[in-house]
Every structure is written in structure tokens, then in C-alpha cells.
């Protein structure tokens, strides 16, 4: 085994036992643990002669030198030109990811501007941002949702966009009507226009289809449901998620003039 192979093996084994914070990147901020001690001797550090904290810092310094070995071959395949391993505050350009979003939006029959605006609302184009609830990436996918949508790496820009777009279509066609039916909602979902279904799906994307159904089940029509949701967000002193997202679609619509008049008047 070469020296390079040895270092790669050390890091791969150490990573298996170490709890990694996706939010903060490689989790050295979490304090010393016993695992670095196990491998520190491989780097010429003697645990019995050093405090754990000092060992961890030396291990971190060594890691900086050899961190390239964390980049597996699979990480380099089928990726957009965008760097998918960015800091949590690093933003990607909307122009850079637009072709990916456009492709997936067409695949799942959703307006591209809606998905671009959803990404803006969810993550402000930060591929590695993580919410306190655990949602991650451009479209803020939860682990269970990502798994259901076939996403294996939520930080991967292409996978995350496809997963979020696929989930949006799943909400429109399946989850929202299913939960509304279970809640005995008064609205006939099948009679709603596609744009109205998208609006409700955006609320479901934000809070979950079941929660949405419970909140609007007594609404007699779409306008009343929308009013109930606006009241909900007002009480929480938050922007109305769907209204905010739909208003911003004009900023990402490349098929119409970029003026306020291009905004759909009724959703």
C-alpha cells in the first residue's frame, strides 16, 4: 500500500466513526473525540504525550493537507459545472443553474420560473444551506423526502433540483389531493385550475400536505382557502410562502418581458 493509499484509508475509516455536521461542513467544531486518537499515531502524533484538544488540532492540520482524498471518483461524474461542495453561505448564480432547472421543470411539467423562484425562497441559491429541521440544499429536501425521490446526495446540485422538482409534481398530483380527501375538505380539488393546484402545492412544500389539508379543510372554495393560509402566515408574522414565491416568478421568467405587468394577476 502506498503512502497516499494509506492516508486515504485512514480518512475514510475515521469519517465512518465521526459524527459529521452537514451544516458546518467537516465537523471539527464539535470538539475532541476518541476517534482522532485512534488514527493520530498514523500521522506521527503520540496521544500519550499530548492533550486531546492539541491532537485534534494537529489532526485537522494534517487533514487540510490530505483532504483531496475525500473527493471520490463518483463525486466527479454527471455533475453540472457548478461546484457542488460549497460553503453553507456560498451562492450559485441563477444563470448557472437555470439550464438544469429548465430541463427538470419541463420533465415534470412545471413552469421553470416557479421552480427557480422556489429555490430562491427555500435557499437563496445556497447549495449547502441546512435548516434547523434538517432540510438541505437548493430545494431544501428533508432526508426522507430525498430518499423517496431517489436523491442520494442532497448537496449535489443536479440531484437536489431534480428531487425538488419531482417532489413538487408529486405534491400536485398525489399528496395534496390525497390529504385533502382524507381530511374531508370541502374543495373539489379536481375542479381547480393547474395554477391553483400549484399554489396549494407550494403551501404543502413549505409545511407538508397533511398540515395544509387540515388548515383549509373547511374552506368552501379556493379563494377562502388562500385567505385562511394568509391569516396563518400573518399570525406567525411571516411572509405568505406561496404568495411570495409566485410573485418572484417574474424575476425568473425568460419567456415574457421582465416587468411588473408580466406577473399573473390571479392565482
Secondary structure, DSSP 8 states (H G I E B T S, - for coil): --HHHHHHHHHHHHHHHS---TTTSS-GGG---HHHHHHHGGGT--GGGS-HHHHHHHHHHHHHHHGGGG--GGGGSS--SS-SS--TT----HHHHHHHHHHHHHHTT--HHHHHHHHHHHHTT-TT-B-TTS-BTTTTB-HHHHHHTT-S-TT-HHHHHHHHHHHHHHIIIIIHHHHHHHTT-SS-GGGS-HHHHHHHHHHHHHH-HHHHHHHHTT-SSHHHHHHHHHHHHHHTT---HHHHHHHGGGGG-SSS-SSGGGS-S--
